[in-house]
Amino acid sequence: MCNKRHNMKLNAVQLGERLRAARERRGLSQQTIGDALGLKRTAVTNMESGKRAVSTLELTRLAQMYDQPVTFFLMDRTDEEDLATVLFRIVPEFAEDSLLRQAVERTLDLCQEGVGLRRLLRYEQEDTLPNYSLRMHTAGEAVSQGVWVAQVERQRLGLGNAPVADIAKLIAEQGVWVAAAELPEWLSGLYLHHASIGLAILVNGAHPFTRRRFSYAHEYAHALLDRSLTVQPTRKENSSELVEKRANAFAAAFLMPADGVTDMLHRLHKGHPSRSTQTVFDAATGGVMEAEIRPRPGTQAITFQDIAAIARHFQVSYEAAVWRLRSLGHIGASECSALIEQKDHGRRYMRLLGASEEPTESLSHESGTPSKPPADEQLRHHLARLAIEAYRQEEISRGRLRELARKLGVASEELLDLAEATRAE
């Protein structure tokens, strides 16, 4: 550092790119930043393009506005920051809440074990997960990008318009570690990307099943669109960030594809226009005939039981289904408000249909005594398979397999017995 200007190994273009990315993540305009610094918008543009130097005072102020330490912008990224350090900075509660810290650390420990087992087995982790990193400046762009990427991903995965049966399994198959952890109520999910673990997604295991599904899809959006982020929590306090708006739009469109919702409405005999005209070719006369079709009055009204049926079909919450129909234009603002007010009726109807939004696992952050380790079934199955295969190939010992069994919360002797059986095949 020299006088009031930065004399860094990091060049001005790299610094400018980091400043731009941080600003866009916070959903702030160049004009807003310029006003806060007492500069013209063009000065901010030049900073972000590397054409204007950034003073120490300006960088300090920008770091405060972007909720990052100054070192975040100056650090040499070839020497990656420790994951725990990033967690402490991005999620301050990580330092204060021992239960949160233990839950996350236990899950990350399993992810690191998985990385180690993959290396022992010489499994090359294929970089097949697309990176859709896109710049955005407005909430409208964020939503549009989220919807578009959801459509592209569904096509890539061959999902068509069908509901996603097991979203945790689907994401895991893309090379991302997934787990339901014992998180506090205020934290819906956590996305992590670091050399020590690769890509990982944690969701709140105490939240209802439908909310967990939405959280999985939301965090998956970060893996697809925000690969440059090391840690991204999902909580009310950062819901206004553009990356969060984009992830929410992705989750809704990924779980409830537009054409699938329309098809479902038609199966319910809803969603048809109030008036339509059909034109048919007449083979006998060579002419055409027209017929006007009008549904009976009141038959197209979308009711709470229709919303419940759609929510059950796509395995989402009642409210998520209402807002998806609103975003697709199937219902207006007044209808949306009325349907939200009827959510209790909708939930009762869903229970009647056998679709519950209640948690299916007993994970309570306050109790501190989960009934099993905080990783969900998908991660445990994945690691158990890797461990048995490593034992079969004589890459790990009996003692090491027992240690992994304890971390997975399974009977060590039974896992060892099953592993021995694979050697006998």
C-alpha positions in Angstrom: 0.0 0.0 0.0 1.4 3.4 -1.0 0.1 6.7 0.5 -3.7 6.8 -0.2 -3.6 4.5 -3.2 -3.3 0.7 -3.3 -0.1 -0.7 -4.8 -1.1 -4.3 -4.9 -0.2 -7.5 -6.8 -3.9 -7.7 -7.5 -4.5 -5.7 -10.7 -7.1 -2.9 -11.1 -9.3 -5.0 -13.4 -9.5 -7.9 -11.0 -10.3 -5.5 -8.1 -12.9 -3.8 -10.2 -14.6 -7.1 -11.1 -14.8 -8.1 -7.5 -16.3 -4.7 -6.6 -18.9 -5.0 -9.4 -19.8 -8.6 -8.4 -20.2 -7.6 -4.7 -22.4 -4.5 -5.6 -24.6 -6.6 -7.9 -25.0 -9.2 -5.2 -26.3 -6.6 -2.8 -28.7 -5.3 -5.5 -27.3 -1.8 -5.5 -26.9 0.5 -8.5 -23.8 2.4 -9.6 -25.7 5.6 -9.0 -26.5 4.6 -5.4 -22.8 3.8 -4.7 -21.7 7.0 -6.4 -24.1 9.0 -4.2 -22.8 7.3 -1.0 -19.2 8.1 -2.0 -19.9 11.5 -3.3 -18.8 10.5 -6.8 -20.4 10.6 -10.2 -21.8 7.3 -11.5 -19.2 7.3 -14.3 -16.5 7.2 -11.6 -18.0 4.0 -10.1 -18.2 2.6 -13.7 -14.5 3.4 -14.2 -13.6 1.8 -10.8 -15.4 -1.4 -11.8 -13.7 -1.5 -15.2 -10.3 -1.0 -13.7 -9.8 2.4 -15.3 -9.8 4.4 -12.0 -7.8 3.7 -8.9 -9.6 3.1 -5.6 -8.4 4.9 -2.5 -8.1 3.3 0.9 -11.0 5.4 2.2 -13.2 4.4 -0.8 -12.4 0.7 -0.5 -13.1 0.7 3.2 -16.5 2.4 2.6 -17.3 0.0 -0.2 -16.4 -3.0 2.0 -18.8 -1.8 4.6 -21.6 -1.3 2.1 -21.0 -4.7 0.6 -20.8 -6.4 4.0 -17.3 -7.8 3.3 -13.9 -7.3 4.9 -11.4 -5.2 2.9 -9.2 -8.4 2.6 -12.0 -10.0 0.6 -11.3 -7.7 -2.3 -7.5 -7.8 -2.0 -6.8 -11.4 -1.2 -4.9 -13.6 -3.7 -7.5 -16.2 -4.6 -4.9 -18.8 -5.5 -4.4 -19.1 -1.7 -8.0 -20.0 -0.8 -9.4 -18.7 2.5 -10.2 -21.3 5.1 -13.8 -22.4 5.0 -14.3 -21.9 8.7 -13.1 -18.4 8.5 -15.6 -17.6 5.7 -18.4 -19.2 7.8 -17.6 -17.1 10.8 -17.6 -13.9 8.7 -20.7 -14.6 6.6 -22.8 -16.2 9.4 -21.8 -14.4 12.6 -24.0 -16.7 14.7 -21.6 -19.5 13.8 -19.3 -18.2 16.5 -22.0 -17.7 19.1 -24.2 -20.7 18.6 -22.4 -23.9 19.5 -25.3 -26.2 18.3 -25.2 -24.6 14.9 -21.4 -24.8 14.7 -21.5 -28.5 15.8 -24.2 -29.4 13.3 -22.4 -27.7 10.3 -19.0 -29.1 11.3 -20.4 -32.6 11.6 -21.9 -32.5 8.2 -18.8 -30.9 6.6 -16.7 -33.5 8.3 -18.7 -36.2 6.4 -18.3 -34.2 3.2 -14.5 -34.2 3.7 -14.6 -37.9 4.4 -16.4 -38.4 1.1 -13.8 -36.3 -0.8 -11.1 -38.5 0.8 -12.8 -41.7 -0.2 -13.3 -40.6 -3.7 -9.6 -39.9 -4.0 -8.6 -43.3 -2.5 -10.9 -44.9 -5.1 -9.4 -42.7 -7.8 -12.8 -41.5 -8.7 -12.3 -38.4 -10.9 -15.1 -36.0 -10.0 -16.5 -35.1 -13.3 -17.2 -31.4 -13.7 -20.6 -32.1 -15.3 -22.6 -29.6 -13.4 -23.2 -26.6 -15.6 -22.1 -23.2 -14.5 -24.7 -20.6 -15.5 -23.0 -17.6 -13.9 -24.9 -14.6 -15.2 -24.7 -10.9 -14.4 -27.8 -9.2 -13.1 -28.7 -5.6 -12.2 -32.4 -5.6 -11.3 -34.8 -7.9 -9.5 -36.6 -8.4 -12.8 -33.4 -9.8 -14.3 -32.8 -12.0 -11.3 -36.3 -13.5 -11.5 -36.0 -14.0 -15.3 -32.6 -15.7 -15.0 -33.9 -18.0 -12.3 -36.9 -19.1 -14.3 -34.8 -19.6 -17.5 -32.1 -21.7 -15.8 -34.8 -23.8 -14.2 -36.3 -24.6 -17.6 -32.8 -25.4 -19.1 -31.9 -27.6 -16.1 -35.2 -29.5 -16.3 -34.6 -30.1 -20.0 -31.0 -31.2 -19.4 -32.1 -33.6 -16.7 -34.9 -35.0 -18.9 -37.6 -34.1 -16.3 -40.3 -32.9 -18.7 -43.2 -31.5 -16.9 -43.3 -34.2 -14.2 -42.8 -33.5 -10.5 -39.3 -34.0 -9.1 -39.6 -37.2 -7.2 -36.6 -37.1 -4.9 -34.8 -33.8 -5.2 -32.0 -34.6 -2.7 -31.1 -37.7 -4.7 -31.3 -35.8 -8.0 -28.9 -33.0 -6.8 -26.5 -35.6 -5.3 -26.3 -37.3 -8.6 -25.0 -34.0 -10.0 -21.9 -34.3 -7.8 -23.2 -32.0 -5.0 -23.1 -33.2 -1.3 -26.6 -32.8 0.1 -27.7 -33.0 3.7 -30.5 -32.1 6.1 -28.8 -30.7 9.2 -29.9 -29.6 12.7 -30.1 -25.9 11.9 -31.8 -23.1 13.9 -35.2 -22.0 12.8 -34.0 -18.8 11.2 -31.7 -20.6 8.8 -33.4 -22.4 6.0 -30.3 -23.5 4.2 -26.7 -23.1 3.5 -24.7 -23.3 0.2 -21.0 -24.0 0.4 -18.3 -24.2 -2.3 -14.7 -24.8 -1.2 -11.7 -26.8 -2.3 -11.9 -28.9 0.9 -15.4 -30.2 0.1 -16.4 -29.3 -3.4 -20.0 -28.2 -3.6 -22.3 -28.8 -0.6 -25.9 -28.0 0.3 -27.4 -28.1 3.8 -31.1 -27.6 4.5 -32.9 -27.3 7.8 -33.9 -30.8 8.8 -36.5 -29.6 11.3 -38.5 -27.7 8.6 -41.6 -29.4 7.0 -41.0 -31.8 4.1 -42.3 -29.4 1.5 -40.2 -26.5 2.8 -37.1 -28.7 2.7 -37.8 -29.5 -0.9 -38.0 -25.8 -1.8 -34.8 -25.2 0.2 -32.9 -28.0 -1.7 -34.0 -26.4 -5.0 -33.1 -22.9 -3.8 -29.6 -23.9 -2.7 -29.1 -25.9 -5.9 -29.7 -22.6 -7.8 -26.7 -21.2 -6.0 -24.6 -24.2 -7.1 -25.6 -23.5 -10.7 -25.5 -19.7 -10.7 -23.3 -18.5 -7.9 -20.3 -20.7 -8.1 -18.0 -17.8 -7.2 -19.5 -17.6 -3.7 -17.9 -19.7 -0.9 -20.8 -19.5 1.6 -24.4 -18.3 1.1 -26.9 -18.6 3.9 -30.7 -18.5 3.2 -32.4 -16.4 5.9 -34.8 -13.5 6.1 -32.0 -10.9 6.7 -30.6 -11.4 3.2 -33.8 -12.2 1.3 -33.5 -8.8 -0.6 -30.2 -9.8 -2.2 -30.5 -10.4 -5.9 -28.9 -13.8 -5.7 -31.6 -14.8 -3.2 -34.4 -13.5 -5.4 -32.9 -15.5 -8.3 -32.6 -18.7 -6.3 -36.3 -18.4 -5.2 -37.4 -17.9 -8.7 -35.4 -20.9 -9.8 -36.8 -23.1 -7.0 -40.4 -22.3 -7.9 -39.9 -22.8 -11.6 -37.9 -26.0 -11.1 -40.4 -27.6 -8.7 -43.5 -26.3 -10.6 -42.8 -26.0 -14.3 -45.1 -23.7 -16.1 -46.5 -26.2 -18.6 -46.8 -28.8 -15.8 -48.9 -26.4 -13.8 -51.1 -25.6 -16.8 -51.6 -29.3 -17.5 -52.6 -29.9 -13.9 -55.1 -27.1 -14.0 -56.6 -28.6 -17.2 -56.9 -32.0 -15.5 -58.9 -30.2 -12.8 -61.0 -28.6 -15.5 -59.7 -25.2 -14.6 -57.5 -22.6 -16.3 -59.5 -22.4 -19.6 -60.3 -18.9 -21.1 -63.8 -17.5 -20.5 -64.4 -17.6 -24.2 -62.6 -19.2 -27.1 -63.3 -19.8 -30.8 -62.5 -23.0 -32.7 -62.1 -23.0 -36.5 -62.5 -26.4 -38.2 -61.9 -27.4 -41.8 -65.0 -28.9 -43.5 -63.9 -31.7 -45.8 -67.3 -31.9 -47.5 -67.5 -28.3 -48.6 -63.9 -27.3 -48.5 -64.8 -24.4 -46.3 -64.4 -23.8 -42.6 -66.8 -23.7 -39.7 -66.4 -21.8 -36.4 -67.7 -22.6 -33.0 -67.5 -20.5 -29.8 -66.8 -22.3 -26.6 -67.8 -20.8 -23.3 -67.4 -22.6 -20.0 -70.4 -22.4 -17.6 -70.2 -19.3 -15.4 -68.2 -20.0 -12.2 -66.7 -23.3 -13.3 -63.2 -21.8 -13.9 -62.8 -20.3 -10.4 -59.6 -21.7 -8.8 -60.4 -22.7 -5.2 -58.4 -23.8 -2.2 -58.9 -27.5 -3.0 -57.4 -26.9 -6.5 -54.4 -25.3 -4.9 -54.1 -28.2 -2.5 -54.2 -30.7 -5.4 -51.5 -28.8 -7.2 -49.4 -28.6 -4.1 -49.8 -32.3 -3.5 -48.9 -33.2 -7.1 -45.7 -31.1 -7.1 -44.9 -31.8 -3.4 -44.7 -28.1 -2.5 -46.4 -26.1 0.2 -49.9 -24.6 -0.2 -48.5 -21.1 -0.2 -45.8 -21.9 -2.8 -48.4 -23.2 -5.1 -50.6 -20.1 -4.7 -47.7 -17.8 -5.5 -46.6 -19.9 -8.5 -50.1 -19.6 -10.0 -50.0 -15.9 -9.4 -46.6 -15.5 -11.1 -47.9 -17.5 -14.1 -50.9 -15.3 -14.4 -53.5 -18.0 -13.6 -54.9 -15.9 -10.8 -55.0 -12.2 -10.1 -53.9 -10.2 -7.0 -57.3 -10.4 -5.3 -57.7 -14.1 -5.9 -54.2 -14.7 -4.6 -54.9 -12.9 -1.4 -58.2 -14.8 -0.9 -56.5 -18.1 -1.5 -53.7 -17.3 1.0 -56.3 -16.4 3.6 -57.8 -19.9 3.0 -54.5 -21.7 3.7 -55.8 -23.4 6.8 -58.6 -24.9 4.7 -56.1 -25.9 2.1 -53.8 -27.6 4.6 -56.7 -29.5 6.1 -57.6 -30.7 2.6 -54.0 -31.7 1.9 -54.0 -33.8 5.1 -57.3 -35.4 4.0 -55.5 -36.3 0.7 -52.6 -37.8 2.7 -50.1 -35.0 2.0 -48.6 -33.5 5.1 -46.3 -30.5 5.5 -45.2 -31.8 8.9 -41.5 -32.8 9.4 -40.8 -36.5 8.8 -37.7 -36.5 10.9 -37.1 -35.5 14.5 -34.4 -32.9 14.4 -34.7 -30.1 16.9 -32.0 -27.5 17.2 -33.0 -26.5 20.7 -33.0 -30.1 22.1 -29.4 -30.8 21.1 -30.4 -34.5 21.0 -31.2 -35.5 17.4 -32.3 -39.1 16.9 -29.5 -39.6 14.3 -26.5 -37.8 13.0 -27.5 -34.5 11.3 -26.8 -35.6 7.8 -29.9 -36.9 5.9 -30.3 -40.3 4.4 -28.9 -39.4 1.0 -25.5 -38.3 2.2 -25.2 -41.3 4.6 -26.1 -43.7 1.8 -23.6 -42.1 -0.5 -20.7 -42.2 2.1 -21.6 -45.8 3.2 -21.3 -47.0 -0.4 -18.0 -45.2 -0.9 -16.7 -46.7 2.4 -17.7 -50.3 1.5 -16.2 -50.0 -1.9 -12.9 -48.6 -0.5 -12.8 -51.5 1.9 -13.5 -54.0 -0.9 -10.6 -52.6 -2.8 -8.4 -52.8 0.3 -7.9 -49.0 0.3 -9.0 -48.7 4.0 -8.7 -50.9 7.0 -11.2 -52.5 9.3 -10.5 -49.9 11.9 -11.0 -47.1 9.5 -14.3 -48.6 8.3 -15.5 -48.8 11.9 -14.5 -45.1 12.4 -16.6 -44.1 9.4 -19.5 -46.2 10.6 -19.5 -44.3 13.9 -19.5 -41.0 12.0 -22.5 -42.2 9.9 -24.4 -43.3 13.0 -24.7 -46.9 11.9 -23.7 -50.2 13.6 -20.0 -50.6 12.9 -20.0 -54.4 13.0 -22.9 -54.7 10.6 -21.3 -52.3 8.2 -18.1 -54.3 8.4 -20.0 -57.6 7.9 -21.6 -56.2 4.7 -18.2 -54.9 3.5 -16.7 -58.3 4.1 -19.5 -59.8 2.0 -18.5 -57.8 -1.0 -15.0 -59.2 -0.8 -16.4 -62.7 -0.9 -18.3 -62.1 -4.2 
